[in-house]
């Protein structure tokens, strides 16, 4: 039998205690623990699982790629599609590598409880499930609301993005909010949710009844969050059609309750198209006289576009308006040399300045990586290298020469 647990864990640098709960098959909370640290959390999981496979719903990032960006793709997607801001879970260059989710996985493995960083739908392997209480709460409040029956999809989308519960935890409440204001916020949320199958809010209600200060209200809020975590995990395993797994196993994911409308809102245009891919022959015809083409990868994988690098003998010269943290192609102008095809264009290696403007400070090649925006644009990658030569958003115009360009081409 798979045991479903939930662990409400403070993020790095946040005050607060850990809260771990165990549930039975119906979702009722049967035990609560408040371990002092992550090793104690692993021991609490061992005790509450009782030797059975388990699934622990946690509210910290579990799957985090290597260094690169502060926010993961799934967090950007949640912000765009749902109007909800998750705390960044990526690993930027200046951030230390020890995320709480990874530390928990390591602690469980050290305690003899190895598990995968996602739920096992077959219920055979132990795992973690990344679920964020505030996002789950937003979806559940939407589920029980009356505005869900608004007439048009566009109106419903605006309403859902605007939906937000009052802040009730120490990390999210306004600094001036006292224990009474937070207690009222929890009470209003519990009243709005009512009774939901698979969600046990009884411990949170009981803790709220005896709350007489900030610490007690914070514990009641932690029990509410733990109930949201555990209930969503139960729903995901028992009724996957009423949930959404957003993201993927490699770059990061979140699980949340979702009706048909929320799923359509999330999955519609979840990843903007990158533009039409060139056939290899057509790309050779366009650039063969001005550039040398070679494959980037040694092995071609069937079903995936082939990446081709064009090294220019005659360098295209463009200029761009420095308006943002990205280079927007709509604000670029062609000055000299061959014109770059943009279909399938994925990244550029450029030199700032014209041929007759070659100061030593600008001799270093700089990289532009294709962004995910629908409008053709490129990220300054890495930003620090660019900002050594360009002030942020100075509105000036800068010329650049293209040394190399990488295209994604269709296999033939």
Secondary structure, DSSP 8 states (H G I E B T S, - for coil): --EEEEEE---TT-----EEEEE-TTS-EEEEE--SSHHHHHHHHHHHHTTS-EEEEESS-----SSS-SS-HHHHHHHHHH-------S--TTS-S--HHHHHHHHHHHTT---BSS--TTS-S-EEEE--HHHHHHHHHHHH-SGGG-SSHHHHHHHHHH------STTTS-TT--HHHHHHHHHHHHHHH---TT---HHHHHHHHT--SHHHHHHHHHHHHHHHHHHHHHHHHH-GGGEEEEEETTTEEEEEE--HHHHHHHHTTSS------EEHHHHHHHHTTTEEEEESSSS--TTS-EEEEEEESS--EEEEE--SSEEEGGGEEEEES-----TTEEEEEEEES-TT---GGG-S-EEEEE-SSSS-EEEEESHHHHHTTS-TT---EEEEEEEEEEEEEE--
